[in-house]
């Protein structure tokens, strides 16, 4: 178990030393991992499978390393992704203060049991602190015995973080804390993060949150690298390094070509000299003994020259390999969407609740429970979409997850050859054997890419993408790749996303804002909402049966 205790260095509040960890099958993940951080807000970034969540578990002590240690100034508290609580548990239970409140109640009733005093410890004011924190977080605070099933998903997440803060940890670890939070809940979370004075380490795909951190830790190939700034600074440095690595490859390739050319020229010169010497020997224009000396000297010189050029070529080849090794695959790989065209005034969606013309981009916004997903599904059900489209819901399901990705797409598109399917998959980063992965084994980011590949391979090509929270549970690399791909998308786009940073990165033409029914959160969660839609003018387009068949929903 990693050690957790105070350390003497004031600037380093969390130190990881020589950490070794392997997967159950023996595959090593970390070998001698060491780094330290101070009392600031840090993001932990890295590609899918780099081990970010595992590292948080090792720091928190929920996972045990093979060797190494973790030392911290104070306790470590980890809030996992999408924390789930038993609906019957109370707010006090989730905050972790129910035993203390019970002990306080017994003491107030006259108990002198030492166990009660030990349970309370220094937390005589825990109820007041809990209510104050809940109030600041705009969470229910009047009744700490209220059950969790009366809270929304976002409120439950914030409640769990409040429970972590009540423990006054020296280090707080958050794994994807903004998942499923609306704008109001996100603002409350950001305030909590800004006011925390210890070490805060957050794993997130949320571009807005990544810009609020003071430093960035990158986990890459089993090691940690510290960048002094938010995500934009980190990306600038990586992009500059990538450009330098590409330039180094170009220089090394040019140098290798030069060395090969010089070697060929030297061989040509040596061959010419050898022919001249043989001719002189045949014509007996030079004494035999002199000819022999010249021949020996020429062979020695030729050997030295040949060795020099051979060594130069080998050295240039090594420099090229080294330069190529400097180019990171995660930097050079990018999702690309196929080209298509859509007339600027073409009718795309003609519904009383939403009008969309040409390659327009519309963001659907609103708090949790305002009916964003309901709007998307009702637009599809109403047959008011006038072009082929692809709809990617929040939870992606495939018909038969026992199939490989390549096989599933081949079965869905029997008229398309295997080479073209493999080529299309490569555009979504499924190169070579990656296309043979089973659908059931795909990560969250891979499922998004697989769904896009499947939808956009369909004929006719979709001219409208409908995406419902596409960044949920994606790693930041995939979020950025998806944002870049959508930025260049030439068709129409309807996007629901809780991440304003992602929305800004994609670039939207307008936003449709929905508001929930004023009846309260319980009715909102039940779906009893009365959204207020921002609608334009227009007439129904009348989608034919054939058009509906050409459109498709990715499930």
Buried (B, 14 or more C-beta within 10 A) or exposed (E): EBEBEEBEEEEBBBBBBEBBBEEEEEEEBBBEBBBBBBBBBBBBBBBBEBBBBBBBBBBBBBBEBEEBBBBBBBBBBBBBBBBEBEEEEBBBBBBBBBEBBBBBEBBEEEBEEEEBEEBBEEBEEBBEBBBEBBEBBBBBBEEBEBBBEBBBBBBBBBBBBBBBBBBBBBBBBBBBBBBBBBEEBBEBBBEBBEEBEBBBBBBBBBBBBBBBBBBBBBBBEBEBEEBEBBBEBBBEBBEEBBEEBBEBBEEBBEBBEEBBEBBEEBBEEBEEBBEEBEEEBEEEEBEEEEBEEBBEEBEEEBEEBBEEBEEBBEEBBEBBEEBBEBBBEBBEBBBBBEEBEBEEEBBBBBBEBBBBBBBBBBBBBBBBBBBBBBBBBBBBEBBBBBBBBBBBBBEBEBEEEEBBBBBBBBEBBEEBEEEEBBEBBBBBBBBEEBBEBEBEEBBBBBBBBBBBBBBBBBEEBBBBBBBBBBBBBBBBBBBBBBBBBBEEBEBBBBBBBBBBBBBEBBEBEEBBBBBBBEEEBEBBBEEBBEBEBEEBEBEEBEBEEEBEEBBBEBE
